[in-house]
Amino acid sequence: MKYKQWLLEWLENYVKPVSKHKTYVRYNEIVTQHITTQLGNYELKSLTPLVLQHYTMRLLKDGNLKTGAGLAVNTVNGIVTVLKNSLRSAYVVGEIKEHLDDKIKRPRATQRQITSFTVSEQKKIEREVLSSPKPRMFGVVLCLYTGLRIGELLALEWTDIDFQKCTVTVSKSMHDGQDSNGVNTRIIDLPKTETSKRVIPFPKQLLPHLRALKKSSTTKYVVSSTKGIGVFVRAYQRSFELLLKRLNIPHKGFHALRHTFATRAIECGMDVKTLSEILGHKNANVTLNKYVHSFMEHKKEMMNRLGKMLI
């Protein structure tokens, strides 16, 4: 069996039934755009660790299909994940006689730098949003005070908000996709991970704004368009980009709102376990590793305060 035939078999019968739709779509894109074109005509049994490693290194050198330049390390690692998973399944069902997945060496990924807004930038954003004639932009402020991911925010329904307890329940996520006819659509799916299902408390100061927003809302979604329908991820990201441009704030991705929430929480003295649960991380170590610099700065500040007591 050729590798491209196995990849189709694997996607339809081993990935699609057990994975989130978003994962299946992403894997299918990787297979179609990258793997099949380079390795698809190999017989499964003729794939060797050397062939697979050479392919991985070529991706780093000239794997970009548009420019011919090398792909980013994190992108290559995403392709390697598909290689490993597909070959592991091939071994399990007896299509190949040896483990190949553990013989592919991943390029070392660099830690992504955490970017967040300064306090003054955050205040400018909040003032602009709260005075905006576009109610849907309130989602930006909600993210600043809950740490929601954009997909979680855009899937949020009014029934997910408890106005009495001041909490938000995260049980689903949204991403852009296409239906069976190739038409762009909003796809509601499970959250990123099991620990992403969580209940987040929010400051009571948000209550008046949320109540006013609900009163004027004509849809079940907290963030909706002027037509009373849900908003696409890319459209909301674009609105945020334009907001920053109007305020002359250097561009940062929408995810920076989540990082800003975490940074402010640390500055206010929130412990790592509580923050980890609010963010929906797998464990506190993930949170600590991601925001190690912020935690260290907070510790220094606490020690400086302690030191003043000795003078």
Backbone hydrogen bonds, N-H to C=O, Kabsch-Sander energy under -0.5 kcal/mol:
donor,donor_aa,acceptor,acceptor_aa,energy
3,Y,42,Y,-3.2
4,K,40,G,-2.2
5,Q,2,K,-0.5
6,W,2,K,-2.0
7,L,3,Y,-2.6
8,L,4,K,-1.5
9,E,5,Q,-2.1
10,W,6,W,-3.3
11,L,7,L,-2.6
12,E,8,L,-2.1
13,N,9,E,-2.3
14,Y,10,W,-2.2
15,V,10,W,-1.4
16,K,11,L,-2.7
18,V,15,V,-0.9
19,S,15,V,-1.5
24,Y,20,K,-2.2
25,V,21,H,-2.6
26,R,22,K,-2.2
27,Y,23,T,-2.8
28,N,24,Y,-2.5
29,E,25,V,-2.1
30,I,26,R,-2.2
31,V,27,Y,-2.6
32,T,28,N,-2.6
33,Q,29,E,-3.0
34,H,30,I,-2.1
35,I,30,I,-1.8
36,T,31,V,-2.9
38,Q,34,H,-0.9
38,Q,35,I,-0.7
39,L,35,I,-3.4
40,G,35,I,-0.7
40,G,36,T,-1.3
42,Y,39,L,-1.6
44,L,1,M,-3.0
46,S,43,E,-1.8
47,L,43,E,-0.7
47,L,44,L,-1.2
52,L,48,T,-2.3
53,Q,49,P,-2.2
54,H,50,L,-2.5
55,Y,51,V,-2.0
56,T,52,L,-2.0
57,M,53,Q,-2.3
58,R,54,H,-2.0
59,L,55,Y,-1.7
60,L,56,T,-1.1
61,K,57,M,-1.2
62,D,58,R,-3.3
63,G,59,L,-1.5
64,N,69,A,-3.2
65,L,63,G,-0.6
68,G,64,N,-2.1
71,L,59,L,-2.5
76,V,72,A,-2.4
77,N,73,V,-2.5
78,G,74,N,-1.3
79,I,75,T,-1.6
80,V,76,V,-2.7
81,T,77,N,-1.9
82,V,78,G,-1.3
83,L,79,I,-2.3
84,K,80,V,-3.0
85,N,81,T,-2.5
86,S,82,V,-2.4
87,L,83,L,-2.3
88,R,84,K,-2.3
89,S,85,N,-1.9
90,A,86,S,-1.8
91,Y,87,L,-1.9
92,V,88,R,-2.1
93,V,89,S,-2.1
94,G,91,Y,-1.1
95,E,90,A,-2.5
96,I,90,A,-1.1
103,K,100,L,-1.7
104,I,101,D,-0.9
105,K,103,K,-0.6
106,R,104,I,-0.6
122,Q,118,T,-2.7
123,K,119,V,-2.2
124,K,120,S,-1.9
125,I,121,E,-2.3
126,E,122,Q,-2.6
127,R,123,K,-2.5
128,E,124,K,-2.1
129,V,125,I,-2.6
130,L,126,E,-2.7
131,S,127,R,-1.1
132,S,129,V,-1.3
137,M,134,K,-1.7
138,F,135,P,-2.0
139,G,136,R,-1.5
140,V,137,M,-1.9
141,V,137,M,-0.6
142,L,138,F,-2.2
143,C,139,G,-2.0
144,L,140,V,-1.6
145,Y,141,V,-1.1
146,T,143,C,-0.8
147,G,143,C,-2.5
153,L,149,R,-2.4
154,L,150,I,-2.4
155,A,151,G,-0.8
156,L,152,E,-0.6
156,L,153,L,-1.1
158,W,220,K,-2.3
160,D,157,E,-2.0
161,I,158,W,-1.4
162,D,160,D,-0.6
162,D,167,T,-2.5
163,F,161,I,-0.8
166,C,162,D,-1.3
167,T,162,D,-1.5
168,V,200,I,-2.7
169,T,160,D,-2.6
170,V,168,V,-0.6
170,V,198,R,-3.3
171,S,169,T,-0.7
173,S,189,D,-3.0
174,M,151,G,-0.9
175,H,187,I,-2.0
177,G,185,T,-2.3
179,D,183,V,-2.3
182,G,179,D,-2.1
185,T,177,G,-2.8
187,I,175,H,-2.7
188,I,186,R,-0.6
189,D,173,S,-3.5
196,S,193,T,-0.9
197,K,194,E,-1.5
198,R,170,V,-1.1
198,R,196,S,-0.8
200,I,168,V,-3.3
202,F,166,C,-2.5
206,L,203,P,-2.0
207,L,204,K,-1.4
210,L,206,L,-2.5
211,R,207,L,-2.9
212,A,208,P,-2.1
213,L,209,H,-2.2
214,K,210,L,-2.5
215,K,211,R,-2.1
216,S,212,A,-1.4
217,S,213,L,-0.7
217,S,214,K,-0.7
222,V,156,L,-2.3
224,S,222,V,-0.6
225,S,229,I,-3.3
228,G,225,S,-1.9
231,V,223,V,-0.6
236,Y,232,F,-2.1
237,Q,233,V,-2.6
238,R,234,R,-2.2
239,S,235,A,-2.0
240,F,236,Y,-2.0
241,E,237,Q,-2.3
242,L,238,R,-2.2
243,L,239,S,-1.8
244,L,240,F,-2.2
245,K,241,E,-2.0
246,R,242,L,-2.3
247,L,243,L,-1.5
248,N,245,K,-1.1
249,I,244,L,-2.5
256,A,253,G,-2.1
257,L,254,F,-2.0
258,R,255,H,-0.6
259,H,255,H,-1.7
260,T,256,A,-2.4
261,F,257,L,-2.2
262,A,258,R,-2.1
263,T,259,H,-2.6
264,R,260,T,-2.8
265,A,261,F,-2.4
266,I,262,A,-2.2
267,E,263,T,-2.3
268,C,264,R,-1.7
269,G,266,I,-1.6
270,M,265,A,-2.6
275,L,271,D,-2.2
276,S,272,V,-2.4
277,E,273,K,-2.0
278,I,274,T,-2.1
279,L,275,L,-2.5
280,G,276,S,-1.1
281,H,276,S,-2.1
286,V,283,N,-0.7
287,T,283,N,-1.1
288,L,284,A,-2.7
289,N,285,N,-2.8
290,K,286,V,-2.0
291,Y,287,T,-2.3
292,V,289,N,-0.7
295,F,291,Y,-2.5
296,M,292,V,-2.3
297,E,293,H,-2.4
298,H,294,S,-2.1
299,K,295,F,-2.3
300,K,296,M,-2.4
301,E,297,E,-2.0
302,M,298,H,-2.3
303,M,299,K,-2.5
304,N,300,K,-2.4
305,R,301,E,-2.1
306,L,302,M,-2.2
307,G,303,M,-2.5
308,K,304,N,-1.5
309,M,305,R,-0.7
309,M,306,L,-1.0
310,L,307,G,-1.4
311,I,308,K,-0.8
